[in-house]
Amino acid sequence: MIRIFQLDGDQAFRDEVAAYFSRLAEFSYLGLESLEELDRALAGETPQVILLDLHCAPQGGLAVLQKLRGMLTPGKTKVLIMSTQAPGERLLAQAAQLGADYFLLRPVDLVVLEKRIRQLVQNPTDPASFRELSFKQVQDICGSCFERLGIPPHYKGYRYLLVGIWLAALHPEWLNAVVRHLYPAIAQYCGVSAAQVERAMRYAIEAAWEKGDVAELYRLFPYVAENKGKPTNSQFISTMVHLVGLAAGSQG
């Protein structure tokens, strides 16, 4: 049984979602209007999925997400954020940092919503949205983000990072074996050596930290802000894969 909680002030939308999932025997759905109702529901049971309205009153979805991540065991409950408005890159980056698992733009086809929930719960490391992801999508999503972070586009590492983010999104298990799988795959795609890939990506990241917007960098990579260091290649790619996943969902 897949238990779903939905926190959303839109009664009509909750009713629509409730009606859809009531026809599916393997789902249990509970619609909630307020944070107080969600707190009471969580005291009784832990859902596999929480559908969270980005603009829920009074605090907003990101504040609720931060609270949820402090309450719930990591990995046990997936949080899918929904919004009627397309989010900006900074908001997506903040949602990724706070631990959002997916983002969907409303209005949403409820068949698609069901599909995404099943993927998050049953096979979270290989969502279909990533399998359908094109390199151009990664370029479009990451391009303006790279510009804001200060990664020089003429650096070879710029392209290698884009290819690495794309390949890691398609094959997330490669993030656990960067030297063995990801670097060689990038190298094969770009016609260079794995050592060249590693070195060029590292130079590109170092250039961003030396010449880019450090405050913006630390907002996206808060875990390196404490010691004023820089993320490793794999840490950078992993964070960007998460951001790309959220952005791809927000585009429908």
Rosetta silent file (secondary structure, phi, psi, omega in degrees, C-alpha in Angstrom):
SEQUENCE: MIRIFQLDGDQAFRDEVAAYFSRLAEFSYLGLESLEELDRALAGETPQVILLDLHCAPQGGLAVLQKLRGMLTPGKTKVLIMSTQAPGERLLAQAAQLGADYFLLRPVDLVVLEKRIRQLVQNPTDPASFRELSFKQVQDICGSCFERLGIPPHYKGYRYLLVGIWLAALHPEWLNAVVRHLYPAIAQYCGVSAAQVERAMRYAIEAAWEKGDVAELYRLFPYVAENKGKPTNSQFISTMVHLVGLAAGSQG
SCORE:     score description
SCORE:     0.000 S_00000001
   1 L     0.000  127.190  177.340    0.000    0.000    0.000 S_00000001
   2 E   -98.340  111.763 -178.478    1.354    3.398   -1.015 S_00000001
   3 E   -89.473  129.537 -179.088    0.214    6.010    1.499 S_00000001
   4 E  -122.241  129.265  167.366   -0.119    9.558    0.175 S_00000001
   5 E  -108.305  141.237  175.481   -0.678   12.756    2.151 S_00000001
   6 E  -127.271  121.146  175.085   -1.487   15.948    0.265 S_00000001
   7 E  -103.239  109.575 -176.393   -1.154   19.392    1.832 S_00000001
   8 L  -159.733  131.164 -179.443   -2.990   21.851   -0.406 S_00000001
   9 L   -78.389   -5.869 -179.186   -5.454   24.639    0.271 S_00000001
  10 L   -87.049   98.112 -176.786   -7.261   24.019   -3.024 S_00000001
  11 H   -59.489  -42.309 -178.348  -10.249   21.903   -2.007 S_00000001
  12 H   -62.301  -40.150  179.449  -11.345   21.262   -5.592 S_00000001
  13 H   -69.218  -41.515  177.155   -7.910   19.964   -6.532 S_00000001
  14 H   -60.174  -41.905  178.997   -7.728   17.758   -3.436 S_00000001
  15 H   -62.514  -38.770  179.722  -11.143   16.332   -4.292 S_00000001
  16 H   -65.257  -44.455  179.500   -9.973   15.608   -7.837 S_00000001
  17 H   -66.506  -42.499  179.507   -6.843   13.825   -6.601 S_00000001
  18 H   -60.131  -43.807 -179.284   -8.823   11.934   -3.944 S_00000001
  19 H   -63.175  -39.838 -179.307  -11.352   10.712   -6.508 S_00000001
  20 H   -65.318  -50.416 -174.941   -8.609    9.461   -8.807 S_00000001
  21 H   -74.834  -17.936  176.613   -6.649    7.537   -6.178 S_00000001
  22 H   -66.256  -19.553  179.581   -9.807    6.112   -4.599 S_00000001
  23 L   -87.543   -3.453 -177.885  -10.109    3.950   -7.724 S_00000001
  24 L  -111.595  112.561 -171.463   -6.654    2.427   -7.189 S_00000001
  25 L   -63.756  -26.991 -175.777   -6.640   -0.330   -4.589 S_00000001
  26 L   -87.160    5.256  179.442   -2.888   -0.104   -3.877 S_00000001
  27 E  -116.439  143.741  171.499   -3.074    3.565   -2.862 S_00000001
  28 E  -122.206  125.009 -173.125   -4.240    5.205    0.358 S_00000001
  29 E  -120.615  138.788  174.349   -4.901    8.956    0.091 S_00000001
  30 E  -136.552  117.343  177.827   -5.429   11.647    2.716 S_00000001
  31 E   -91.641  136.636 -175.649   -6.058   15.269    1.742 S_00000001
  32 E  -131.671  140.381 -175.885   -5.093   17.980    4.244 S_00000001
  33 L   -97.250  -28.257 -173.508   -5.826   21.690    4.228 S_00000001
  34 L  -132.625  162.795  177.986   -3.516   23.012    6.931 S_00000001
  35 H   -64.547  -34.164  177.666   -0.135   22.375    8.500 S_00000001
  36 H   -61.677  -41.609  178.120   -1.875   21.560   11.783 S_00000001
  37 H   -64.746  -38.748  178.871   -3.813   18.770   10.054 S_00000001
  38 H   -65.129  -42.087  178.365   -0.590   17.458    8.543 S_00000001
  39 H   -59.465  -43.730  179.803    1.122   17.430   11.953 S_00000001
  40 H   -65.792  -39.940 -179.915   -1.741   15.416   13.436 S_00000001
  41 H   -65.592  -40.416 -179.711   -1.722   12.974   10.520 S_00000001
  42 H   -68.734  -24.716  176.817    2.047   12.449   10.783 S_00000001
  43 H   -68.556  -22.758 -178.010    1.693   11.699   14.492 S_00000001
  44 H   -94.580  -38.819 -178.946   -0.422    8.701   13.507 S_00000001
  45 L  -156.643  160.992  179.958    1.394    7.275   10.479 S_00000001
  46 L  -108.962  121.236  179.889    4.197    7.971    8.053 S_00000001
  47 L   -81.330  160.516  172.832    3.298    8.204    4.364 S_00000001
  48 L   -78.973  -27.763 -176.065    5.511    7.105    1.506 S_00000001
  49 E  -138.970  137.338  170.515    4.700   10.302   -0.409 S_00000001
  50 E  -119.002  123.197  173.765    3.701   13.837    0.532 S_00000001
  51 E   -91.716  119.311 -170.492    2.255   16.087   -2.182 S_00000001
  52 E  -121.481  122.044  176.524    3.120   19.604   -1.093 S_00000001
  53 E   -71.299  126.427 -178.685    1.717   22.840   -2.492 S_00000001
  54 L   -60.172  -29.644 -174.674    4.567   25.277   -3.046 S_00000001
  55 L  -110.271   26.082 -177.211    2.365   28.184   -1.962 S_00000001
  56 L   -64.608  141.298 -178.922    0.547   26.574    0.969 S_00000001
  57 L   -83.463  153.921   -5.012   -0.472   28.991    3.706 S_00000001
  58 L   -94.742  -14.351 -171.090    0.771   30.456    5.899 S_00000001
  59 L   -87.103  -26.327 -172.554    4.490   29.587    5.720 S_00000001
  60 L    96.491  154.276 -173.457    4.867   28.393    2.149 S_00000001
  61 H   -63.807  -34.443 -177.710    5.906   24.993    0.862 S_00000001
  62 H   -68.701  -37.019  176.466    9.653   25.385    1.299 S_00000001
  63 H   -65.854  -38.992  177.221    9.310   26.183    5.001 S_00000001
  64 H   -66.222  -41.924  178.881    7.083   23.118    5.385 S_00000001
  65 H   -58.836  -44.239  179.382    9.593   21.027    3.412 S_00000001
  66 H   -61.259  -40.984  177.925   12.399   22.100    5.748 S_00000001
  67 H   -64.995  -43.119 -178.689   10.291   21.122    8.745 S_00000001
  68 H   -62.393  -41.569 -178.489    9.382   17.762    7.206 S_00000001
  69 H   -67.381  -21.808  174.607   12.995   16.887    6.499 S_00000001
  70 H   -82.000  -20.469 -177.096   13.761   17.503   10.167 S_00000001
  71 H   -95.345  -37.790 -169.435   10.911   15.240   11.252 S_00000001
  72 L   -99.347  150.248  178.338   10.990   12.331    8.797 S_00000001
  73 L   -67.343  127.238 -179.497   13.611    9.653    8.219 S_00000001
  74 L   -55.414  133.859  177.717   15.593   10.492    5.054 S_00000001
  75 L    87.478  -18.269 -177.927   14.582    8.320    2.111 S_00000001
  76 L   -80.388  -35.576 -178.394   11.456    6.948    3.802 S_00000001
  77 L  -123.231  123.087  177.512    9.085    9.679    2.633 S_00000001
  78 E   -89.006  137.820  178.801    9.276   11.288   -0.793 S_00000001
  79 E  -113.761  118.148 -179.226    8.160   14.905   -1.073 S_00000001
  80 E  -109.062  115.532 -177.974    6.708   15.975   -4.400 S_00000001
  81 E   -89.612  138.962  179.792    6.214   19.725   -4.721 S_00000001
  82 E  -127.336  146.510 -178.607    3.432   21.079   -6.910 S_00000001
  83 E  -151.390  149.130  175.579    2.804   24.617   -8.141 S_00000001
  84 L   -86.789   -7.329 -178.980    0.494   26.477  -10.478 S_00000001
  85 L  -123.517  141.050  178.181    3.379   28.787  -11.433 S_00000001
  86 L   -65.409  129.214 -178.879    6.677   27.898  -13.068 S_00000001
  87 L   -80.410  155.035  173.296    9.450   28.249  -10.475 S_00000001
  88 L   -82.130  169.202 -178.271   12.653   30.172  -11.029 S_00000001
  89 H   -62.192  -38.954 -178.621   16.068   28.543  -10.904 S_00000001
  90 H   -64.630  -40.064  179.239   16.843   29.895   -7.449 S_00000001
  91 H   -65.896  -41.820  177.602   13.644   28.454   -6.041 S_00000001
  92 H   -62.686  -40.757  178.556   14.376   25.086   -7.634 S_00000001
  93 H   -63.039  -40.626  179.041   17.901   25.172   -6.231 S_00000001
  94 H   -66.509  -40.835  178.086   16.536   25.926   -2.769 S_00000001
  95 H   -63.079  -41.509  177.955   13.990   23.116   -3.064 S_00000001
  96 H   -62.601  -43.226  179.838   16.741   20.715   -4.119 S_00000001
  97 H   -61.696  -37.078 -177.624   18.904   21.827   -1.199 S_00000001
  98 H   -81.872   -8.335  173.635   16.026   21.253    1.230 S_00000001
  99 L   103.901   21.978  174.327   15.422   17.744   -0.075 S_00000001
 100 L   -65.854  140.852 -178.759   12.515   17.907   -2.528 S_00000001
 101 L   -94.877  -25.953 -179.787   12.327   14.696   -4.540 S_00000001
 102 E  -161.842  162.255  179.806   10.328   15.941   -7.512 S_00000001
 103 E  -136.428  131.930  176.517    8.494   18.969   -8.878 S_00000001
 104 E  -128.996  139.123  179.010    5.313   19.025  -10.972 S_00000001
 105 E   -94.287  130.701  175.859    3.624   21.975  -12.580 S_00000001
 106 L   -90.386  150.491    1.022   -0.156   22.226  -12.345 S_00000001
 107 L   -69.976  145.057 -176.524   -2.480   21.576  -14.037 S_00000001
 108 L  -123.428  139.954  172.782   -1.157   18.033  -14.075 S_00000001
 109 L   -68.062  122.886 -175.830   -2.477   14.903  -15.731 S_00000001
 110 H   -67.561  -22.528  173.198   -3.306   12.638  -12.787 S_00000001
 111 H   -66.030  -39.639  176.599   -2.128    9.610  -14.746 S_00000001
 112 H   -65.906  -41.516  177.758    1.279   11.308  -14.924 S_00000001
 113 H   -59.501  -46.368  177.821    1.098   12.060  -11.195 S_00000001
 114 H   -59.118  -44.053 -179.294    0.377    8.402  -10.438 S_00000001
 115 H   -61.129  -44.735 -179.399    3.268    7.346  -12.675 S_00000001
 116 H   -65.174  -40.171  178.816    5.711    9.707  -10.968 S_00000001
 117 H   -62.320  -45.114  178.827    4.620    8.542   -7.506 S_00000001
 118 H   -60.302  -42.310  179.751    5.123    4.907   -8.452 S_00000001
 119 H   -64.215  -42.716 -179.143    8.585    5.699   -9.820 S_00000001
 120 H   -64.066  -38.419 -175.332    9.607    7.631   -6.701 S_00000001
 121 H   -82.969  -42.390 -171.655    8.442    4.871   -4.356 S_00000001
 122 H   -91.362  -31.858 -178.090    9.341    1.754   -6.323 S_00000001
 123 L  -148.620   67.021 -170.733   12.457    2.802   -8.247 S_00000001
 124 L   -65.215  -21.381 -177.542   13.597    6.226   -7.025 S_00000001
 125 L   -86.463   -2.387 -176.751   17.065    6.093   -8.602 S_00000001
 126 L  -141.777   58.038 -179.386   15.738    5.643  -12.136 S_00000001
 127 L   -66.533  147.374 -178.335   12.705    7.856  -12.767 S_00000001
 128 H   -62.283  -28.597  179.415   11.308    7.845  -16.292 S_00000001
 129 H   -59.575  -33.834  177.277   11.685   11.609  -16.442 S_00000001
 130 H   -75.961  -39.305  179.870   15.453   11.080  -16.434 S_00000001
 131 H   -62.055  -27.636 -179.142   15.318    8.271  -18.990 S_00000001
 132 L   -91.560   -0.471 -173.553   13.467   10.676  -21.292 S_00000001
 133 L   -73.735  132.819  177.877   15.890   13.541  -20.614 S_00000001
 134 L   -99.213  160.489  177.570   17.754   14.921  -23.633 S_00000001
 135 H   -63.169  -36.171  179.239   21.160   16.560  -23.643 S_00000001
 136 H   -62.846  -37.084  176.787   19.564   19.772  -24.937 S_00000001
 137 H   -61.316  -43.655  178.748   17.278   19.855  -21.891 S_00000001
 138 H   -62.829  -42.817  176.702   20.313   19.617  -19.631 S_00000001
 139 H   -58.122  -47.372 -177.488   22.000   22.392  -21.601 S_00000001
 140 H   -64.210  -41.797 -177.247   18.940   24.619  -21.318 S_00000001
 141 H   -72.281  -43.227 -173.898   18.468   23.977  -17.588 S_00000001
 142 H   -85.700  -23.585 -173.637   22.138   24.205  -16.608 S_00000001
 143 H   -56.587  -54.280 -178.882   23.277   26.898  -19.030 S_00000001
 144 H   -69.048  -30.488  177.203   21.861   29.925  -17.245 S_00000001
 145 H   -66.401  -44.127  178.014   22.704   28.353  -13.883 S_00000001
 146 H   -61.549  -39.892  179.668   26.340   27.918  -14.943 S_00000001
 147 H   -62.336  -43.134 -179.898   26.399   31.520  -16.150 S_00000001
 148 H   -66.820  -35.658  179.937   25.113   32.748  -12.800 S_00000001
 149 H   -75.221  -20.970  178.370   27.615   30.597  -10.920 S_00000001
 150 L    93.910   25.367  176.792   30.464   31.942  -13.043 S_00000001
 151 L   -83.518  117.830 -175.162   31.601   28.792  -14.849 S_00000001
 152 L   -64.294  123.717 -176.823   33.417   30.016  -17.989 S_00000001
 153 L   -68.342  -19.182 -179.918   31.671   28.581  -21.092 S_00000001
 154 L   -84.161   -6.954  176.514   34.936   28.489  -23.080 S_00000001
 155 L   -73.895  140.514  176.832   36.497   26.049  -20.604 S_00000001
 156 H   -60.631  -33.881 -179.130   36.520   22.439  -21.794 S_00000001
 157 H   -63.230  -23.783  177.550   35.256   21.429  -18.370 S_00000001
 158 H   -58.718  -51.227 -179.907   32.043   23.365  -19.011 S_00000001
 159 H   -68.506  -40.340 -179.963   30.969   20.887  -21.698 S_00000001
 160 H   -62.019  -36.303  177.291   32.278   17.884  -19.785 S_00000001
 161 H   -65.280  -42.870  178.384   30.186   18.919  -16.777 S_00000001
 162 H   -60.327  -46.634  179.419   27.072   19.209  -18.952 S_00000001
 163 H   -63.795  -40.770  179.752   27.673   15.770  -20.451 S_00000001
 164 H   -63.682  -40.538  178.498   28.417   14.349  -16.995 S_00000001
 165 H   -64.137  -43.219  179.030   25.197   15.758  -15.536 S_00000001
 166 H   -62.345  -49.641 -178.254   23.210   14.326  -18.442 S_00000001
 167 H   -66.331  -37.373  178.925   24.810   10.873  -18.214 S_00000001
 168 H   -69.589  -31.088  175.132   24.525   10.780  -14.412 S_00000001
 169 H   -67.513  -37.873  178.748   20.835   11.683  -14.687 S_00000001
 170 H   -74.647  -31.600 -176.931   20.354    8.781  -17.100 S_00000001
 171 L  -132.962   73.780 -174.399   22.529    6.426  -15.007 S_00000001
 172 H   -59.830  -23.716  179.213   22.436    7.625  -11.368 S_00000001
 173 H   -65.919  -19.934  179.248   24.340    4.560  -10.167 S_00000001
 174 H   -68.902  -19.233  177.171   27.419    5.978  -11.941 S_00000001
 175 H   -67.142  -19.019  177.161   27.631    8.676   -9.265 S_00000001
 176 H   -89.740   -3.397  179.485   28.783    5.914   -6.916 S_00000001
 177 L  -146.390   62.142 -173.727   31.579    4.947   -9.323 S_00000001
 178 H   -62.239  -47.843 -177.224   32.694    8.206  -10.912 S_00000001
 179 H   -68.355  -37.895 -175.288   36.242    7.118  -11.750 S_00000001
 180 H   -78.557  -36.625 -172.362   35.212    3.675  -12.953 S_00000001
 181 H  -119.972  -49.133 -170.496   32.114    4.573  -14.973 S_00000001
 182 H   -70.661  -50.606  179.727   31.228    8.256  -15.267 S_00000001
 183 H   -57.725  -46.950  178.377   34.581    9.746  -16.325 S_00000001
 184 H   -61.744  -35.233  179.762   35.170    7.043  -18.969 S_00000001
 185 H   -67.881  -41.820  176.754   31.632    7.521  -20.323 S_00000001
 186 H   -63.088  -43.704 -178.956   32.114   11.298  -20.610 S_00000001
 187 H   -60.859  -43.192  179.302   35.505   10.722  -22.207 S_00000001
 188 H   -64.004  -41.813 -178.773   34.055    8.327  -24.773 S_00000001
 189 H   -65.016  -37.742 -174.388   31.242   10.746  -25.611 S_00000001
 190 H   -97.413   -5.155  177.731   33.630   13.700  -26.029 S_00000001
 191 L    72.774   36.216  178.331   36.539   11.831  -27.640 S_00000001
 192 L  -133.071 -173.961  178.584   39.106   12.528  -24.914 S_00000001
 193 L   -92.556  158.543  178.776   40.701   10.644  -22.017 S_00000001
 194 H   -62.839  -35.709  178.726   39.122   10.139  -18.592 S_00000001
 195 H   -64.750  -38.895  177.297   42.057   11.976  -16.991 S_00000001
 196 H   -64.335  -39.163  178.806   41.401   14.992  -19.229 S_00000001
 197 H   -61.403  -51.301 -178.101   37.733   14.943  -18.225 S_00000001
 198 H   -59.203  -46.107 -176.134   38.498   14.881  -14.492 S_00000001
 199 H   -67.883  -43.941 -177.769   41.094   17.634  -14.726 S_00000001
 200 H   -67.214  -38.221  177.479   39.066   19.941  -16.983 S_00000001
 201 H   -65.864  -41.738  179.900   35.943   19.658  -14.809 S_00000001
 202 H   -62.693  -41.393  177.927   37.981   20.393  -11.702 S_00000001
 203 H   -62.852  -41.219 -179.235   39.495   23.482  -13.340 S_00000001
 204 H   -64.140  -42.286  179.020   36.052   24.739  -14.379 S_00000001
 205 H   -66.915  -42.750  178.438   34.697   24.358  -10.839 S_00000001
 206 H   -62.442  -37.377  178.786   37.785   26.005   -9.351 S_00000001
 207 H   -63.314  -38.745  178.249   37.403   28.916  -11.795 S_00000001
 208 H   -63.115  -41.358 -178.585   33.833   29.454  -10.607 S_00000001
 209 H   -71.756  -25.914  179.976   34.981   29.615   -6.985 S_00000001
 210 H   -86.037  -33.658 -172.068   37.767   32.021   -7.824 S_00000001
 211 H  -120.870  -12.068 -173.889   35.876   34.349  -10.189 S_00000001
 212 L   -90.166 -167.969  179.748   32.164   33.658   -9.780 S_00000001
 213 L   -83.025   97.572 -174.191   29.434   34.692   -7.347 S_00000001
 214 H   -63.507  -38.591  178.868   30.599   32.975   -4.157 S_00000001
 215 H   -61.173  -41.707  178.289   27.404   33.778   -2.255 S_00000001
 216 H   -66.850  -39.659  178.387   25.350   32.139   -5.004 S_00000001
 217 H   -61.354  -44.545 -178.397   27.704   29.159   -5.071 S_00000001
 218 H   -72.613  -23.471  173.842   27.376   28.599   -1.342 S_00000001
 219 H   -67.501  -37.550 -179.271   23.573   28.866   -1.584 S_00000001
 220 H   -81.591  -28.525 -178.924   23.599   25.970   -4.027 S_00000001
 221 L  -125.531   67.307 -173.905   26.326   24.036   -2.184 S_00000001
 222 H   -64.766  -24.528 -176.597   25.754   24.891    1.503 S_00000001
 223 H   -71.332  -17.817  176.542   27.674   21.875    2.770 S_00000001
 224 H   -96.098   -8.368 -178.551   30.967   23.331    1.496 S_00000001
 225 H   -68.737  -29.497 -175.171   30.279   26.798    2.920 S_00000001
 226 L   -62.695  -39.290  179.488   31.144   25.685    6.453 S_00000001
 227 L  -108.072   10.990  177.952   34.816   25.112    5.643 S_00000001
 228 L    55.844   34.395  178.421   34.910   27.558    2.702 S_00000001
 229 L   -96.455 -160.555  178.834   35.986   24.776    0.392 S_00000001
 230 L  -127.228  149.156  177.344   34.846   23.661   -3.054 S_00000001
 231 L   -71.003  151.485  172.158   32.688   20.673   -4.044 S_00000001
 232 L   -71.530  168.588  176.697   34.349   17.731   -5.711 S_00000001
 233 H   -54.810  -46.165 -176.674   33.419   16.938   -9.313 S_00000001
 234 H   -67.753  -37.597  177.180   31.046   14.213   -8.158 S_00000001
 235 H   -64.188  -42.308  179.314   29.432   16.451   -5.508 S_00000001
 236 H   -62.376  -48.688 -178.194   28.892   19.192   -8.091 S_00000001
 237 H   -63.891  -42.525 -179.795   27.377   16.796  -10.634 S_00000001
 238 H   -59.971  -44.497  178.548   25.171   15.103   -8.031 S_00000001
 239 H   -63.404  -41.812 -179.164   23.715   18.436   -6.890 S_00000001
 240 H   -69.197  -33.209  176.280   23.098   19.515  -10.477 S_00000001
 241 H   -61.627  -42.484  178.051   21.406   16.183  -11.327 S_00000001
 242 H   -62.556  -44.695  179.967   18.958   16.815   -8.498 S_00000001
 243 H   -63.290  -41.765  178.677   18.344   20.342   -9.735 S_00000001
 244 H   -63.135  -40.051  178.365   17.832   19.124  -13.307 S_00000001
 245 H   -61.130  -43.443  177.712   15.297   16.557  -12.102 S_00000001
 246 H   -65.250  -43.126 -178.448   13.268   19.221  -10.330 S_00000001
 247 H   -65.864  -39.301  178.903   13.495   21.588  -13.282 S_00000001
 248 H   -63.291  -39.731  176.659   12.453   18.881  -15.761 S_00000001
 249 H   -65.607  -36.912 -178.526    9.400   18.137  -13.627 S_00000001
 250 H   -69.890  -18.300  178.341    8.496   21.812  -13.428 S_00000001
 251 L   -88.855    2.869  179.075    8.441   21.957  -17.225 S_00000001
 252 L    83.080    0.000    0.000    5.768   19.288  -17.296 S_00000001
